[in-house]
Amino acid sequence: MRVGVIGGGRMGAGIAQVFLAAGDTVTVQEPEAGAARQRIVHGLGVAESRGGGSREEALARLAFGPVPADAELVVEAVPEDPALKAGVLGEAESRLAPDAVLATNTSSLSITELSAGLERPGRFLGLHFFNPVPVQRLVEIVVTRATEPGTLDLARACAARLGKTSVVVNDSPGFATSRLGVLLGLEAIRMVEEGVASAEDIDTAMALGYNHPMGPLKLGDLVGLDVRLAIADHLHARLGPRFEPPRLLRDMVAAGELGRKSGKGFYTW
């Protein structure tokens, strides 16, 4: 399959990597192509060391530049800015064949609203990959009322080829995963704020008591507390007061305590 990925950050590079590992030809559209290539090279090298396919063979199918007109699937993975995404998606659609599928990798933005400026909304959906993409097994497929059955079929088939399990969710604020995950994370932050327990003990309780791979506060650090706050603000505006971000979260983000990427959040990294 000929695949285009728009955006070469952590998510875009990871998406490109898994398609390359599945045997596809991938073109990454990214201004900072050198940094994106380095991420992909590193990821493929790690995978190869763990028994994955040949890094060099995969890299032979990787290119950088504008999304090619003959791409069968294009996944947009630029930052969570609705205007930025809408502009990128519209520009990509204008170059693609009518039967190509266009997807957005977003954790909470409305797929319906992003499709408003597209000429072929039936060939558009959400493909919500999880970080780190090569490791996480889930892909959340988000469909609108306009999404055509063939578009969904291709998305499901792609997820299976990538070795992922897919779930299908109707477009709604936060979909299924962000809506539930953020709600749990916000309540955990409130518990720290209220002195109910330490971050470490809350996380241990959820990991051992509910078999979560990690607790909600450590997960928030890994995702980025600024990202968590932005999603919470979006869901608060759409779904009401139960998603209102705690003051502690706002204060930490304002202080630059963003989690792993800044070296400090609920944990020291």
N, C-alpha and C positions, 0 to 999 in steps of 0.2 A: 504494500500500500504506500502511496505517496502522501506524506503527512507534512503539514506546516505547523510550526509553533511560533506564536508571536509573544516575545518576551523571553529573555534568557537569564532571569534571576533564579533564585533557588527553586521555585516551583516550575518555571518554564524549562530549566535545565533538567530537572528530574523527569518531567513529562517527555522531553526529547529522549532522555536516556532509556526509558522503558519501551518506547516505540522502536528505538534502534535495537534494543535487546530482543525485541520480537521479530526482527528481520525487515523492518520497514525502512524506506528512504525518507530522511527527515531534513527539512530546511528550517533553520531558526532565523527569525527576523528580530534582530537585536542590535541597537547602536553600539553597545559595548561587546562586540563579538569576541574579542580576546578573552575577556573574563568569563563569558558564557561558555566558550570552548573549554577553558580550564576546568570549569565545574563539571562539564560532561565527561571530559577525559578522566578526571579524578573519580567520578562516580562509576564509570565503566571499569576502571582499574580495580576499584574495591570489589565490584561484582565479579570480575574475572578471578580475583584472588580467593573468592569464596565458591568457586566452581561454576561461575557464569560463562557466557560465551567470550570469544576473542574480542578484546578491546580494539585491536587494529582493524579487524574485519568490520566491526560496527562503525568505526570512525570513517571508513571508506564510503559509507552511505550517509554521511553527515555533511551538510552544506550550510552556509550562512548567506543571507541576503533576503530580498523581498519574497514573500510567500509565492511560490510558483502557480501559474494559472491552471496547471493540470493537477493540483493537489486534490485528493479525494476527501480529506478531512483536514480542517484547520482548527487548532485549539489556541485561543487567545488566553494569555497568562500574564497580563500587565497588572500594575497595582490597582487596588480596590477603589478606583475613582470612576463613578458612573459616566461622566463626560468623556474621560480618556478612553474607557472601554468602548463606548458607543462610537466614537470617532474611528478607533482602530478596527472595530468590527465592520463598519460601513465601508471603509477603504478596502478591507480584505474581500468583502463580498463582491465589490465592483470588479475584481480581477478574476473571480472564480467561475467555473462552469455552473450552470443552473442546478445540476444534480449533486454538487459538492455539499458536504455538511460542514457547517460552521458551529463551533462550540465555544463557550466561555468557561474558564475555570474561576469561579467565584464561590465564596463561602456563605454569602448572605444577600447579595444584590439581586433585585428582581429580574428574572429572565424575561418576563413579559415586557418590562420597561426597556430593557436593553434591546429587545427585538423591534421596538416601535419605529426605528429609523431604517429597518432592513426591508429590502424588496421581497425577500423570500423567507419570511418568518417560519414557514413550515420546515425549512432545512436548518433550523437553529435550535439549540438546547444548551443546557448547562452540563458540564462534565466537571464535577467537584472532586478533584484529587486531593489526597491528604499528604501532609509533610512528615517525613521524607517520602517522596513519591515511590522510589524503588522498593521501599520496605513496607509501606502501608498497603493493606490488601483490599481496601474499600474504594469504590468509585460511586459517588452519589450522582445519579442521572436525574436532571431536573427538566421537566417538560412543561410546556404551556398548552393552552387549548389549541393553538395553531400547529404544534409540532406534528409532523406527519408520521404515520406508523413506520415507514421505511427509514426515517431519520433515527427513531428510537431503536429499531432493529440493528442498524449499523453501530450505534453507540454500545449496545449490549454486546455485540459480536466483538468489538474492539476491546472492551473491558475483559472479556473472556480470553482473548488472544494475549493480553498483557498479564494474564494470571491473576486478575483482580476479580473480586466478587462485586456485583453491581446491585444497587437498590434503586428503584424508580420512585420519584417524589414529584407530586404536582407543585408547581411554582407557588411558593408562599414565603413570607418573611423568615429568613434563617433556615428554610428547608426543614429537614428533620434533624440533621446532625448539629449544625450550629445552634439551632433553637434550643435543643436539649443540653448540649455541651456548655453553652454560655450560661444558661440558667443555673446549672450546677456550679459552675465556676464562680458566678457572682455570689451565690449563697455561701460558698466556702470563704470568699473574701469577707463577707459580712460577719462570719463567725470569727475570723481573725480580728476584725475591727472591734467586735464586741467582747473579745477576750474569752471566747468559749473554749478554745484550744489553740495550740501552736500550729503553724502551717505544716510542720513535719508530722504532727500527730493526726491532723485532719487527713493528710494524704495517706498516711499509713493505714488509717481506718478504712478509707475507700479502697485502697489496694488489696488489703488482706480481708476485709469484711465483704466486699462486693466484687472481688476479682478484677478490678480495673487495672490495666497495665501500669498506670501511674496515677497519682492523685490529681485532682483538678487544679491545685495551685502550682505544682511542678509543671503540669501541662501548660498552664497559662504562661509561665516563664519561658517555656520552649517556643510557644506560638509567638510570644511577644505581648506584653501587657498593653502596649499602645494599640496593637491589632485587636486585642480583646475589648478594649475600651471603644474603639471605633465600631465594632460589630454590636456591642451593647447599646451604644447611642442609636444606631440604626434600628435595632429591634425595639428599643424604648419608644422611638418615634412612631413605629408601625404597630406595635402590639400592646403598648401601655406600661403602667408603672411597675409591673413585676420584673421588667428588664432595666429598671433604673440603675445606673452604675453606682456602686458604693463610693462614698467620699474617699476612702482609703485608696481605691483604684485610681481615682482622678489625681490624688496627691502624689502617688508613686510615679505616674506617668509624667506629671509636671516636673518632678524632681529628676527625671531621666532614668528612673529605676524601671527598666523595661523588660528585665529578665535576662536570659542567656546572652542576647546580643549586646547588652550594655555591661554585663558582668555582675549585675545585681538586680534582684527582684524579690520574690519571697525567699529565694535562696541566693547564695553567693556562688558564682560560676567561675 
